[in-house]
Amino acid sequence: MRLLNHLALFVISALVLQGCATNPVTGKRQLAMSEKWEISTGKANHPKILQQYSVYDDPELQAYVNEIGQKLAAKSHRSNLDFTFTLLDSPQVNAFALPGGFIYVTRGIMAYMTKEAHLAGVIGHEIGHVTAAHGAQRAAQAQVGGVLTAAVAIGTGSGELAQASQMLGGALISGYGREQELQSDRLGAEYIAQNNYSPDDMVGVIGILKDQELFAQEKARREGRQVQSYHGLFSTHPKNDKRLQEAIAAADKYRDTTKPKPDDGRFLRLTNGMAYGESEKQGITRGNKFYHKSLDLFIEFPEGWRLQNTPAVLAALAPDGSKMIQMRMDSVAPPVDGVRYLGSKFPQFRDARNVQTNEDQAVAGVATVSDQRTGQQQNLRVAMVTRGNQAFVLSGVGKTQLPNQEFFEVAKSVRRLKSSERKLAEGRNIKLVRAKAGDTVASLAKRSNLSQYQEAQIRLINDLYPSGEPKAGQWVKIVE
């Protein structure tokens, strides 16, 4: 697994003991944490996942994801677990699992699927990680000196930015190896086949997501950054890997071919209108600028800096990776003493000064924090812009020196949206249309609200990459 590809959060405050447990799938004894540990860990960290990644606000689509997941879990090796399936409001192409039966799928990965069997394949793979107790195995193996390493995944999509974010309080984890991923592929194929989906559709979604990964890698290469992609199904092997294909094909024996396949048309119908890319709720990045409609917020970073927008923080990284500035919002009770507030957030806050923004007053200074990885002290440039009960807290860090003039210019840029900018703060959605005779990917791309790579994106979300074309009468997705 690559950086940030598989998210799992294990925040453990007490000492835990290594032990042997019987693997629910193989029946063999292995070094792993107990099922009790799995369940308690999942329950303890599920709220943290929901805090870091908000739940997608579509009850019908949420219920659909849960319905598919529950039918697969019922056929799994650990149907006794109380499985929970959640659709997250994230544009990341991702799906992941916590121990104990907590499965998460992002709307970002669903955008590239074209039918229910694809969704079932991804969920089945994640269930495989749970049923084979892969998290429990990793936890037991990761203990050093009897203490489990705390880990929080931060979806940055950038190695340098991830490193800086880690320094400011996050920790990144690695994922499962080739053999465990292959085992989850095999188990996922078995579970979907028992629900009468064709294992061939699992191979199909592997191809779709692999195409997306290859496109994202090329796009990232052109833009001079690293790429975040989904760990599962193909990260440890290409889509034409013989072992992968054999493992999935072997599951066909579990399918009852006398019964009809599940209705795949329902998937497209329910994803019609689903958010695409960044959501309006979390704000929109356009180049080096950020627009947030409900917060009535605009902020501008230096030209050429790369922005990464997550529910917890908005971060920007300098082109050479040497400096980073990030912003988060706190709710406060006015009036607020900026110096005192920053002092409470950063105990070693000093050198306070006032900064005049376009509309509001800001307080800035320097703070010293400890790098959680190395224990070394690190200086940050910090500032706070207040507006009523909102406090926008900025922090800047550099590998060799603090960002200075750039930091103050960013703080000064914080303001309300202009009337002409409100359109720029609106999110985009997937729209289902029926292709007419003569429609092409190029013509569909022109009808879509996409600013770059238009044709490639339309091909990817319709399983037409790299050169397919729609057929007359076919339901296809555009972006509006």
C-alpha positions, 0 to 999 in steps of 0.5 A: 500500500502506498502512502495514505491509501488504506486508512485505519485509526488505532488510538490506544492509550493502555498497554495491550498484550500479544497473544495467539488467536484462531484465524476465523478464515483459515482455522489456524493459530496466529499472532493476533489481538483478540476478537474482543480487542477488535470490537472495542478498537473499532467502536472506540475509533469509529467516532474519530473517523466520522469526525475526520471524514464527515458522513455523506448527507444522503439517507437513501444512498447511505441505506443502499451502501449499508444494505449491500454491505449487510448482505455480503457480511451475512455470507462472510466467515464472521457473520456474528460481528455487528458490521457497520457500513458508512458512506463518507463525504470525501472525494478521495478514491478510497475504501477502508476498514477498522477491526470489528466490522466498521467499513467505510466507502467514499463517494469519491470511489463510487463516482468511478463505478457503473453498477452495483456489482462494482460496489459489492466488490469493493465492500467485499474486499474490505469485509475480507480484511475484517474476517481474516483479522488482518487488523488484529494481526498488524496490531499484534505485530506492531507492538514495540515495548508492549505499547501499540503505536498510535496512528491517524491517517490524514488524506493529504495526497502529498508526501511533503504535505503529509510529512508536515502534517504529521509533524503538526500532530498526525501519524501515517500508517502503512497498509497490508502486504501482497498476501493479505490483499490477495486473501481479501480479494479472494474472500471478497469474490467469494462473498459477492458470488454467494450473493449472486454477483459475478466474480467477473465484475470484481475483475471489472472494478479492478480495471476501472480503478486501475485506469483511474489510478494510472490517470491520477498518476499521470496528472500528478506527474504533470503537476509535480506532486504525489498521488493518493490512490485506493490501496485495495484490489490492485495496489499490490498487483496489476489487474492482469495478475494471474494469481489475482484472476485465478483467486477471483475466478475460483469464487464462481462456484459459489454463485447460483447461476439459476437465479437472476443477478442483482439489479445493477440499474439501481446503482446509477439511479441512486448515484444520480445527483451525488457530489463529484469532486470537492463538496460545497459543504467543505469548500472548493479549491480553485488553483491557489484560492479557496471558496467556502459558501456557507462560511462566506469565506475566501482565502488566497495562498501564494501563486503555485502553492498546492492546496489540499482540502480536508474536513479538518484542515485546509493546507497549502504546500510550496512548490519545492515542498519547503514550506506549508501553511494550513488553516482550520476553523474554531468556534468561539464565543465573542468577544475574543482576545486573540493573544490569549486565545492563541496562547491557550492553543499554543502554550509557547506563543510569543511575539504577538502582533496585529495584522490588518486583513481586508475586513477583519483584525488578526493577531499573529505570532510565533509558537514552538511545538514538539515534533511527535515523530522526533521529539524535536522542537519546531517553530511555527508562524501562527495567526488567528482571524476572528469574525463573530463566533468564527476563528480562523487559525493559521499556522505556517512551518518551514523545513529550514525557516519560517514562512514570513511574508507569504504567511502574512499575505495569506492571513491578510487575504481572509475575507468574505466572498464577493457576489461574483465569487459565490458561483465559484463556491458551488460544488459539482454533481453527477448527472445521469443522461441517456446518450443520443445518436451522435453523442461522443465523449467529447460532446458529453465533456462539453456539457460538463462542468469540468475545468480540465481533463474533461474528456478523460474524466468523463471516460473514467466515470463511465468505464470508457477509458481510454478510448471508448465511446457511448452507445445510443440509448446508454445511460451515461454520467456527466458533471454539472 
